[in-house]
């Protein structure tokens, strides 16, 4: 689920909000999602999204 959520965040064509991505993949506590994501990928999900959008 975490990998799938990351793929959605890395998709530059996606217009889904961070909340929509979390809910889509079954993450209902956004703070915990963010913490696990940071531990796994070394950046916050919002940073991933911002990096992709800047391209």
Backbone torsions as a table, in degrees:
resi	resn	phi	psi	omega
1	UNK	NA	-41.5	-179.1
2	UNK	-64.3	-42.2	178.6
3	UNK	-63.5	-40.8	179.0
4	UNK	-65.0	-41.0	177.7
5	UNK	-63.2	-41.0	178.0
6	UNK	-62.2	-41.7	178.6
7	UNK	-60.3	-40.3	176.7
8	UNK	-63.8	-40.6	180.0
9	UNK	-68.5	-29.1	-179.8
10	UNK	-83.5	-7.8	-179.1
11	UNK	-79.9	110.0	-178.2
12	UNK	-67.9	-16.8	179.4
13	UNK	-85.8	-17.0	-176.6
14	UNK	-69.9	136.1	176.5
15	UNK	-109.1	7.8	-179.3
16	UNK	-68.2	142.9	175.5
17	UNK	-76.3	164.8	177.0
18	UNK	-58.9	-42.0	179.1
19	UNK	-61.8	-43.1	-180.0
20	UNK	-63.0	-40.8	178.7
21	UNK	-63.6	-46.1	179.5
22	UNK	-58.7	-50.1	-178.3
23	UNK	-65.2	-38.4	178.9
24	UNK	-56.6	-37.9	-176.5
25	UNK	-101.0	11.7	171.9
26	UNK	84.4	21.5	175.3
27	UNK	-99.8	110.0	-174.0
28	UNK	-102.6	-10.5	177.0
29	UNK	-115.5	102.9	-170.7
30	UNK	-66.0	-33.2	177.8
31	UNK	-65.1	-42.1	178.3
32	UNK	-68.3	-41.2	176.6
33	UNK	-56.5	-48.0	-178.3
34	UNK	-61.4	-42.1	-179.6
35	UNK	-65.9	-44.9	179.3
36	UNK	-66.5	-40.3	178.3
37	UNK	-60.6	-46.1	-179.9
38	UNK	-62.4	-43.1	178.8
39	UNK	-62.9	-39.9	-176.8
40	UNK	-77.5	-44.2	-170.9
41	UNK	-110.2	-4.9	175.7
42	UNK	77.7	10.2	175.4
43	UNK	-152.8	158.3	177.8
44	UNK	-76.2	153.5	179.7
45	UNK	-58.3	-34.8	178.7
46	UNK	-65.8	-34.4	177.3
47	UNK	-68.0	-38.3	176.4
48	UNK	-60.3	-48.0	-178.2
49	UNK	-62.8	-44.6	-179.9
50	UNK	-62.1	-41.3	-179.7
51	UNK	-62.7	-39.7	-179.9
52	UNK	-70.0	-40.8	-177.8
53	UNK	-67.6	-33.2	-178.9
54	UNK	-67.9	-21.1	-176.2
55	UNK	-61.1	NA	NA
